[in-house]
Amino acid sequence: MQAKLQALLFDVDGTLADTEEVHRQAFNAAFSAADLDWVWSQELYHELLSVTGGKERIRFYLERDRPDYQLPPDAGEFIAQLHANKTRIYVSMLTKGEVPLRPGVERLIREAHACGLQLAIVTTTSPENVSALFEHSFGVHENEWFEVVAAGGVVPQKKPAPDIYDYALEKMGLAASECLALEDSENGLLSARAAGIDVVVTVNQYTEQHDFTAAALVIDHLGEPAQPCRMIQGRLQPDPCIDVDYLRRLHAACQEA
């Protein structure tokens, strides 16, 4: 018997909002505040996004690009403090309204919530970043709409490992076949697929060249009535706007494949 769509699982950075460029600027501001001469250009940040997690990204940068830098004896604490300051700067930028939601995001989430679909956040970003985005871009607390908020370090391995999706499925009491994930990156796609979940990908400037072969659908954004979405890859031509009815049909097509 074919499973019915019961839940949508959303990534955050790059999926709900165009946050990655703001993250990059916040990293640079944190480096400057710490009197570090590190500057992450857009080109460099594009490469660093292959590493999930902000602290992990800093450590990777040091190992690959700045092997000359002498970390203090408490390297872990140094990186954690640097990242904590970056998070404070990022949240401050959110409060100023500098991070717009992507087209169709609020429309789809409100419709899915009204239709009784279960909703979850599945992200490697910090819980503070998630709360700030919802408060200042949606005007609600994330727990008002999402029954599970899987964020930050709740699991030992970050994307592309499936841990964060496995965690969300367990908390929701659902099978992978009852869900669709919405992601924007190859690591996110790999994570959801490793957990057995079919994926809708909305690309952005940092991920448009990623390999999304395993996705059920790849589009430029979720679409609005006056701003139709464009299919880049997929098995079912979307309507001008990705809505719950379309996602149910896409989910059914994935189950039949």
C-alpha positions as CSV (number, residue, x, y, z in Angstrom):
1,M,0.0,0.0,0.0
2,Q,1.3,3.4,-1.0
3,A,2.3,5.8,1.8
4,K,0.5,9.1,1.9
5,L,2.3,12.4,2.4
6,Q,2.2,13.3,6.1
7,A,5.0,15.8,6.6
8,L,7.3,18.4,5.1
9,L,10.8,18.7,6.5
10,F,12.5,22.0,5.8
11,D,16.2,23.0,5.8
12,V,16.8,26.6,6.8
13,D,19.9,28.4,5.3
14,G,19.4,28.9,1.6
15,T,16.0,27.1,1.6
16,L,13.7,29.2,3.7
17,A,15.7,32.4,3.2
18,D,18.7,33.7,1.3
19,T,20.9,33.6,4.4
20,E,24.2,32.3,3.2
21,E,25.5,35.7,2.0
22,V,24.5,37.2,5.4
23,H,26.3,34.4,7.1
24,R,29.4,35.2,5.1
25,Q,29.2,38.8,6.0
26,A,28.7,37.9,9.7
27,F,31.8,35.6,9.7
28,N,33.9,38.4,8.2
29,A,32.6,40.9,10.8
30,A,33.4,38.4,13.6
31,F,36.9,37.9,12.2
32,S,37.5,41.7,12.1
33,A,36.2,42.2,15.6
34,A,38.8,39.6,16.8
35,D,41.6,41.5,14.9
36,L,42.0,38.6,12.5
37,D,43.0,39.3,8.9
38,W,40.8,36.6,7.5
39,V,38.4,37.6,4.8
40,W,36.0,35.1,3.2
41,S,35.2,36.2,-0.4
42,Q,32.0,34.9,-2.1
43,E,34.2,32.6,-4.1
44,L,35.9,31.2,-1.1
45,Y,32.7,30.9,0.9
46,H,31.2,28.9,-2.0
47,E,34.0,26.4,-1.4
48,L,33.7,26.4,2.4
49,L,30.0,25.6,2.2
50,S,31.0,22.1,1.3
51,V,31.6,21.8,5.1
52,T,28.5,21.8,7.2
53,G,28.5,23.7,10.5
54,G,30.0,27.1,11.3
55,K,32.7,25.9,13.8
56,E,33.6,23.0,11.5
57,R,33.9,25.5,8.6
58,I,36.3,27.7,10.5
59,R,38.5,24.7,11.5
60,F,38.5,23.5,7.9
61,Y,39.5,26.9,6.6
62,L,42.4,27.1,9.1
63,E,43.6,23.6,8.2
64,R,43.4,24.2,4.4
65,D,44.0,27.9,3.9
66,R,45.8,29.1,7.0
67,P,48.1,26.3,8.2
68,D,50.5,29.0,9.3
69,Y,48.0,30.4,11.9
70,Q,49.0,29.3,15.4
71,L,45.9,28.4,17.3
72,P,45.9,28.9,21.1
73,P,46.2,25.8,23.3
74,D,42.4,25.9,23.9
75,A,41.7,25.8,20.1
76,G,38.2,24.4,20.5
77,E,37.1,27.2,22.9
78,F,38.7,29.8,20.7
79,I,36.8,28.6,17.6
80,A,33.6,28.3,19.7
81,Q,33.9,31.9,21.0
82,L,34.6,33.2,17.5
83,H,31.6,31.3,16.1
84,A,29.4,32.5,19.0
85,N,30.3,36.1,18.2
86,K,29.5,35.5,14.5
87,T,26.1,34.2,15.6
88,R,25.4,37.3,17.6
89,I,26.3,39.5,14.6
90,Y,24.1,37.3,12.3
91,V,21.1,37.6,14.6
92,S,21.6,41.3,14.8
93,M,21.5,41.5,11.0
94,L,18.3,39.5,11.0
95,T,16.6,41.9,13.5
96,K,17.3,44.7,10.9
97,G,15.3,42.8,8.3
98,E,18.3,42.1,6.1
99,V,17.3,38.5,5.3
100,P,14.2,38.2,3.1
101,L,12.3,34.9,2.8
102,R,12.6,33.1,-0.5
103,P,9.6,33.3,-2.9
104,G,6.8,31.0,-1.9
105,V,8.2,29.9,1.5
106,E,5.7,31.6,3.8
107,R,2.8,30.8,1.4
108,L,3.6,27.1,1.3
109,I,4.3,26.7,5.1
110,R,1.0,28.5,6.0
111,E,-0.9,26.3,3.5
112,A,0.7,23.1,4.7
113,H,0.0,24.0,8.3
114,A,-3.6,24.8,7.5
115,C,-4.0,21.4,5.7
116,G,-2.8,19.5,8.7
117,L,0.5,18.4,7.4
118,Q,3.2,17.9,10.0
119,L,6.1,20.2,9.8
120,A,9.7,20.0,10.9
121,I,12.9,22.0,10.7
122,V,16.0,19.9,9.9
123,T,19.1,22.0,9.8
124,T,22.7,22.2,10.9
125,T,22.4,25.9,11.8
126,S,22.1,26.9,15.5
127,P,18.8,27.0,17.3
128,E,19.4,30.8,17.9
129,N,19.6,31.4,14.2
130,V,16.4,29.5,13.6
131,S,14.5,31.4,16.3
132,A,15.8,34.8,15.0
133,L,14.8,34.0,11.4
134,F,11.2,33.0,12.4
135,E,10.7,36.0,14.8
136,H,11.9,38.6,12.3
137,S,10.9,37.1,9.0
138,F,7.7,35.2,9.8
139,G,6.7,37.1,13.0
140,V,6.1,33.9,14.9
141,H,8.0,31.5,17.0
142,E,9.1,28.4,15.1
143,N,7.3,26.1,17.6
144,E,4.0,27.6,16.6
145,W,4.2,25.9,13.2
146,F,6.8,23.2,13.5
147,E,6.3,20.3,15.9
148,V,10.0,19.3,15.6
149,V,13.0,21.7,15.4
150,A,16.1,19.6,14.8
151,A,18.9,22.2,14.8
152,G,22.6,22.6,15.6
153,G,24.4,19.8,17.5
154,V,21.4,17.5,18.4
155,V,23.1,14.7,16.5
156,P,26.8,13.6,16.4
157,Q,27.2,13.9,12.6
158,K,26.0,16.7,10.4
159,K,24.8,16.7,6.8
160,P,25.5,14.8,4.5
161,A,25.1,12.1,7.2
162,P,21.5,11.2,7.6
163,D,21.5,11.6,11.4
164,I,19.5,14.9,11.6
165,Y,16.8,13.5,9.4
166,D,16.7,10.2,11.3
167,Y,16.3,12.2,14.5
168,A,13.4,14.2,13.1
169,L,11.6,11.1,11.8
170,E,11.9,9.5,15.2
171,K,10.6,12.5,17.0
172,M,7.7,12.8,14.6
173,G,6.9,9.1,14.7
174,L,6.9,8.9,10.9
175,A,8.4,6.7,8.2
176,A,10.7,8.2,5.6
177,S,8.1,7.2,2.9
178,E,5.6,9.5,4.5
179,C,7.7,12.7,4.1
180,L,9.2,15.1,1.6
181,A,12.3,17.2,2.4
182,L,13.0,20.6,1.1
183,E,16.7,21.4,0.7
184,D,19.0,23.8,-1.3
185,S,22.3,22.0,-1.3
186,E,24.0,18.7,-2.3
187,N,24.9,17.9,1.3
188,G,21.3,18.4,2.3
189,L,20.0,16.3,-0.6
190,L,22.5,13.5,0.3
191,S,21.5,13.6,4.0
192,A,17.7,13.3,3.3
193,R,18.2,10.6,0.7
194,A,20.4,8.6,3.0
195,A,17.5,8.7,5.4
196,G,15.2,7.4,2.7
197,I,13.3,10.7,2.1
198,D,12.5,12.1,-1.3
199,V,13.7,15.7,-1.9
200,V,12.6,18.9,-3.5
201,V,15.6,21.2,-4.1
202,T,15.4,25.0,-4.5
203,V,18.8,26.2,-5.7
204,N,20.5,29.5,-4.9
205,Q,23.6,31.4,-6.0
206,Y,25.8,29.2,-3.8
207,T,24.4,25.8,-4.8
208,E,23.1,26.1,-8.4
209,Q,26.1,24.1,-9.7
210,H,25.7,21.2,-7.2
211,D,24.9,17.7,-8.3
212,F,21.2,17.2,-7.7
213,T,20.7,14.0,-9.7
214,A,19.1,12.2,-6.8
215,A,16.4,14.9,-6.3
216,A,12.7,14.3,-7.1
217,L,12.5,17.9,-8.3
218,V,14.9,20.8,-8.7
219,I,13.5,24.3,-9.1
220,D,14.7,27.9,-8.8
221,H,12.2,28.7,-6.0
222,L,8.8,27.7,-4.7
223,G,7.0,30.4,-6.7
224,E,4.4,33.1,-6.1
225,P,1.4,33.9,-8.3
226,A,3.2,36.8,-9.9
227,Q,6.6,35.0,-9.8
228,P,6.3,31.5,-11.2
229,C,8.9,28.9,-10.4
230,R,11.0,27.2,-13.1
231,M,11.7,23.5,-13.2
232,I,15.4,22.7,-13.7
233,Q,15.1,18.9,-13.2
234,G,12.3,16.7,-12.3
235,R,9.7,14.0,-13.0
236,L,6.6,16.1,-12.7
237,Q,6.1,19.5,-14.2
238,P,5.2,21.9,-11.4
239,D,2.4,24.5,-11.4
240,P,3.5,28.2,-11.3
241,C,3.6,27.8,-7.5
242,I,4.6,24.8,-5.5
243,D,1.6,24.0,-3.3
244,V,0.4,21.1,-1.1
245,D,-1.6,19.6,-3.9
246,Y,1.4,19.5,-6.2
247,L,3.6,18.1,-3.5
248,R,1.1,15.3,-2.8
249,R,1.1,14.4,-6.5
250,L,4.9,14.5,-6.6
251,H,5.1,12.3,-3.5
252,A,2.8,9.8,-5.0
253,A,4.9,9.7,-8.2
254,C,8.0,9.1,-6.2
255,Q,6.3,6.2,-4.3
256,E,5.3,4.6,-7.7
257,A,8.8,4.9,-9.2
